Amino acid sequence: MILETSPTILRANPQYHLLLAAYLERDQREREQQEEFSGWLSRVNSVEGIEPDVMSRIHGKLISLGLLKFELGDRLEGIRYQLSDDAKRSLKQLAESGTSPEESEEFDDDEFLDLESQNSNEAA
């Protein structure tokens, strides 16, 4: 699922933005360190600014929005994650506009659900 308004969703949800930014940072670090990097990363379990008890929900939401991909690894690796192309584009757009996760405008759940509903209606 590709949303034209993914940057808007990230602006509206600083926690989503923070988690994706953490994956992007880890992705860039791994690419520099590994000659043959597959793009798959172990789970980010903690991010400053995100309460640990909401990390699973945020992962699930980012997967459902098509911003984060996952695959089941082997017994040692477990679930691995990868930023979608849409997530990378959205993070790049936000960086170019000077919007950091800390500057994102947080909406309450009702406002965010209204935003998602509008996106669904526009896509139909």
Backbone bond lengths (Angstrom), bond angles and torsions (degrees), N, CA, C in turn:
res aa  C-N    CA-C-N  psi(-1)  N-CA   C-N-CA  omega(-1)  CA-C   N-CA-C  phi
1 M - - - 1.445 - - 1.519 108.08 -
2 I 1.308 117.56 120.93 1.451 121.02 177.29 1.515 107.88 -109.99
3 L 1.305 115.99 125.12 1.452 121.51 179.41 1.513 109.18 -105.50
4 E 1.321 116.04 128.96 1.449 119.30 176.99 1.520 110.71 -66.05
5 T 1.315 116.81 -21.40 1.452 120.79 -175.17 1.525 112.54 -103.98
6 S 1.319 118.01 24.15 1.461 120.05 179.85 1.524 112.75 -55.66
7 P 1.358 119.26 -42.55 1.470 117.36 176.49 1.529 111.87 -60.09
8 T 1.317 117.59 -35.30 1.463 121.26 178.08 1.520 110.20 -64.71
9 I 1.312 116.78 -41.76 1.467 120.82 178.40 1.529 110.21 -62.79
10 L 1.319 116.78 -40.87 1.467 119.68 179.51 1.525 111.29 -69.50
11 R 1.334 116.91 -36.11 1.468 119.43 175.68 1.527 110.77 -64.09
12 A 1.326 115.27 -36.15 1.466 120.84 -177.50 1.518 112.18 -77.18
13 N 1.318 116.68 -18.55 1.463 121.84 -177.12 1.516 110.61 -131.42
14 P 1.311 117.92 86.07 1.462 120.21 -178.37 1.520 113.61 -56.29
15 Q 1.331 117.92 -30.51 1.466 119.60 179.46 1.519 110.93 -67.11
16 Y 1.332 117.83 -37.55 1.467 120.62 176.45 1.526 109.08 -63.22
17 H 1.316 114.91 -45.05 1.464 121.65 -179.91 1.533 110.17 -61.05
18 L 1.325 117.23 -45.52 1.467 121.26 179.47 1.526 111.94 -60.14
19 L 1.330 117.07 -45.38 1.460 120.03 -177.54 1.526 110.97 -67.24
20 L 1.322 117.58 -43.72 1.467 119.58 178.24 1.524 110.82 -64.20
21 A 1.328 116.94 -38.45 1.464 120.41 177.79 1.531 110.43 -63.32
22 A 1.325 117.25 -36.79 1.471 120.79 177.18 1.531 110.36 -64.87
23 Y 1.330 117.18 -41.35 1.466 119.80 176.70 1.522 111.10 -65.28
24 L 1.328 116.99 -40.03 1.465 120.25 179.25 1.524 110.97 -63.31
25 E 1.315 116.88 -43.18 1.463 121.13 178.75 1.531 110.56 -61.64
26 R 1.331 116.38 -44.67 1.470 120.53 179.18 1.531 110.00 -65.14
27 D 1.328 117.26 -40.82 1.462 122.22 179.06 1.537 110.28 -59.32
28 Q 1.316 116.20 -47.74 1.463 120.35 -179.50 1.522 111.35 -63.18
29 R 1.316 116.97 -41.00 1.466 121.62 179.23 1.533 110.75 -63.34
30 E 1.339 115.97 -44.55 1.473 120.02 -179.80 1.529 111.34 -65.29
31 R 1.325 117.25 -38.11 1.470 120.84 178.85 1.531 111.04 -63.06
32 E 1.325 116.34 -36.71 1.463 120.67 178.56 1.525 111.37 -70.76
33 Q 1.323 117.12 -34.53 1.464 121.39 -173.93 1.520 113.69 -88.86
34 Q 1.323 117.72 -26.90 1.465 120.66 -175.18 1.523 110.47 -114.28
35 E 1.303 115.04 129.77 1.457 119.71 179.60 1.532 111.38 -67.87
36 E 1.328 116.75 -40.15 1.463 121.47 -179.17 1.528 110.13 -116.97
37 F 1.314 116.32 73.82 1.464 122.10 -178.67 1.527 109.73 -87.39
38 S 1.327 116.96 128.13 1.467 121.80 -177.22 1.523 113.30 -79.06
39 G 1.321 116.58 -17.07 1.463 119.71 -176.43 1.511 113.19 95.18
40 W 1.327 117.46 -10.62 1.464 121.46 179.80 1.517 109.79 -91.23
41 L 1.325 115.44 136.86 1.459 122.21 -175.17 1.520 111.23 -125.16
42 S 1.320 115.51 151.85 1.465 119.16 171.95 1.529 108.18 -69.75
43 R 1.297 115.31 161.85 1.460 121.52 -176.06 1.534 111.93 -63.59
44 V 1.319 115.74 137.04 1.456 121.93 170.79 1.524 105.81 -82.18
45 N 1.323 116.46 115.07 1.462 120.56 -175.07 1.518 114.76 -96.77
46 S 1.309 116.63 -18.62 1.462 118.05 178.22 1.521 110.16 -148.35
47 V 1.328 113.85 140.64 1.456 122.16 178.33 1.520 106.66 -141.35
48 E 1.308 116.01 131.47 1.460 119.47 177.30 1.532 108.44 -59.86
49 G 1.328 115.20 129.45 1.460 120.24 -179.89 1.521 113.35 100.34
50 I 1.348 116.98 -5.10 1.465 121.35 178.12 1.523 108.54 -123.25
51 E 1.302 116.05 125.29 1.462 120.72 178.08 1.532 109.21 -68.09
52 P 1.328 118.12 136.83 1.471 121.11 -178.22 1.527 114.05 -56.54
53 D 1.341 117.45 -32.51 1.464 119.33 -176.44 1.530 113.59 -72.99
54 V 1.332 119.34 -7.63 1.474 120.70 178.14 1.533 112.73 -109.71
55 M 1.337 117.00 -0.12 1.463 119.74 -177.52 1.533 112.48 -60.01
56 S 1.314 117.90 -43.21 1.474 120.20 -179.43 1.526 111.15 -63.78
57 R 1.330 116.22 -42.32 1.472 120.00 179.25 1.524 110.72 -62.71
58 I 1.328 116.85 -41.51 1.465 120.56 -179.73 1.526 110.24 -66.82
59 H 1.325 117.50 -42.44 1.467 119.76 175.56 1.528 110.28 -56.87
60 G 1.326 116.32 -47.87 1.465 120.50 -179.51 1.512 112.38 -60.80
61 K 1.313 116.63 -41.68 1.462 120.40 -179.76 1.523 110.86 -66.36
62 L 1.331 117.22 -42.84 1.466 119.89 178.92 1.526 111.52 -64.76
63 I 1.324 116.70 -35.37 1.467 120.04 175.44 1.523 109.63 -65.52
64 S 1.333 117.50 -45.66 1.467 120.46 -178.27 1.528 112.03 -66.14
65 L 1.321 117.58 -27.64 1.466 121.63 177.63 1.531 112.24 -82.50
66 G 1.323 116.33 -6.61 1.461 120.00 -179.79 1.515 113.25 79.31
67 L 1.315 117.55 18.21 1.461 121.24 -179.62 1.524 112.45 -95.22
68 L 1.314 116.54 -19.42 1.456 122.36 -179.40 1.525 107.88 -134.43
69 K 1.336 116.03 129.80 1.462 121.26 177.51 1.521 108.39 -103.32
70 F 1.322 115.67 157.67 1.461 118.72 176.72 1.518 110.01 -141.59
71 E 1.314 115.45 158.16 1.462 122.39 173.06 1.518 107.97 -145.48
72 L 1.311 114.29 151.22 1.462 119.65 177.17 1.517 108.28 -85.60
73 G 1.315 115.60 121.43 1.453 120.66 178.13 1.515 110.11 -89.19
74 D 1.297 115.55 -162.67 1.464 119.55 178.03 1.532 109.50 -82.86
75 R 1.308 116.19 -172.36 1.470 120.89 -176.50 1.522 112.76 -61.24
76 L 1.319 116.94 -32.68 1.454 120.44 -178.90 1.529 112.27 -80.52
77 E 1.314 116.91 -38.86 1.465 120.85 -175.41 1.521 113.14 -83.03
78 G 1.314 117.16 -34.77 1.460 120.23 -175.90 1.514 111.27 69.02
79 I 1.308 116.55 -147.03 1.465 121.32 179.57 1.522 108.65 -79.38
80 R 1.330 115.37 136.37 1.460 120.84 177.51 1.523 108.53 -119.28
81 Y 1.312 115.56 153.87 1.459 121.43 -173.57 1.525 110.65 -126.79
82 Q 1.350 113.73 156.98 1.446 120.35 179.46 1.529 108.31 -150.98
83 L 1.317 117.25 138.54 1.457 120.57 175.46 1.520 109.33 -69.20
84 S 1.324 116.81 138.06 1.458 119.99 174.92 1.528 108.78 -77.17
85 D 1.318 116.34 164.20 1.463 120.10 176.67 1.520 110.47 -60.35
86 D 1.333 117.04 -37.21 1.463 121.17 178.59 1.527 110.79 -62.90
87 A 1.331 117.27 -40.32 1.467 120.70 178.01 1.525 110.32 -63.59
88 K 1.330 116.93 -43.37 1.466 120.18 179.64 1.521 110.82 -63.27
89 R 1.339 116.69 -43.53 1.477 120.38 177.47 1.526 111.11 -61.24
90 S 1.331 115.83 -44.47 1.469 120.73 -178.51 1.521 111.42 -63.71
91 L 1.325 116.69 -44.26 1.467 120.37 178.56 1.526 110.79 -63.76
92 K 1.326 116.35 -38.10 1.465 120.19 178.22 1.529 110.36 -65.59
93 Q 1.340 117.41 -44.89 1.465 121.12 178.31 1.522 111.07 -59.51
94 L 1.320 116.37 -43.79 1.460 120.23 -179.97 1.529 110.95 -65.40
95 A 1.318 116.95 -40.78 1.466 120.27 179.01 1.528 110.38 -64.55
96 E 1.327 116.34 -41.95 1.466 120.37 179.55 1.522 112.05 -66.10
97 S 1.335 116.64 -30.67 1.466 119.90 178.95 1.525 111.73 -85.24
98 G 1.339 115.85 -2.78 1.461 120.24 178.73 1.512 114.11 80.81
99 T 1.338 117.46 16.80 1.458 121.15 179.75 1.518 109.93 -92.90
100 S 1.316 116.03 114.97 1.459 120.96 175.82 1.529 107.68 -97.58
101 P 1.324 117.87 161.99 1.474 119.28 178.66 1.523 112.52 -55.39
102 E 1.324 116.44 -34.96 1.463 120.35 -178.79 1.525 111.76 -67.67
103 E 1.341 117.06 -24.83 1.460 121.16 -178.55 1.520 112.57 -91.80
104 S 1.322 116.81 -5.72 1.455 120.47 -179.40 1.518 109.68 -63.60
105 E 1.328 114.62 148.06 1.465 120.76 -178.98 1.516 108.61 -92.96
106 E 1.308 116.55 117.91 1.458 120.35 -176.79 1.521 110.35 -83.57
107 F 1.340 116.04 127.64 1.452 122.58 174.98 1.513 108.37 -100.09
108 D 1.313 116.79 156.37 1.454 117.57 172.57 1.528 108.01 -80.05
109 D 1.326 117.35 170.94 1.460 121.52 -174.15 1.519 112.85 -58.63
110 D 1.336 118.53 -39.05 1.461 120.62 -179.31 1.516 111.49 -64.19
111 E 1.337 117.59 -42.38 1.457 120.72 178.30 1.520 110.29 -63.87
112 F 1.344 116.92 -40.07 1.451 119.86 -179.31 1.519 110.81 -67.58
113 L 1.322 117.61 -40.23 1.466 120.29 178.04 1.520 110.22 -63.38
114 D 1.339 118.18 -37.76 1.456 121.10 175.70 1.524 110.57 -62.27
115 L 1.333 117.66 -41.36 1.450 122.22 178.47 1.520 110.70 -63.26
116 E 1.334 118.06 -43.26 1.460 121.46 177.67 1.525 110.70 -63.50
117 S 1.328 117.03 -40.60 1.450 121.32 179.93 1.528 110.34 -62.86
118 Q 1.315 117.57 -41.94 1.453 121.58 177.82 1.521 110.76 -62.25
119 N 1.326 117.02 -41.27 1.468 121.02 178.66 1.519 110.92 -62.87
120 S 1.333 117.65 -40.82 1.452 121.77 179.21 1.521 110.96 -64.41
121 N 1.323 116.29 -41.90 1.463 120.99 179.86 1.517 111.25 -66.89
122 E 1.337 118.35 -38.07 1.447 121.69 179.39 1.527 110.87 -68.93
123 A 1.320 117.30 -33.98 1.466 121.34 -179.30 1.513 111.73 -72.34
124 A 1.347 117.67 -25.69 1.471 121.53 -176.41 1.509 112.95 -76.32
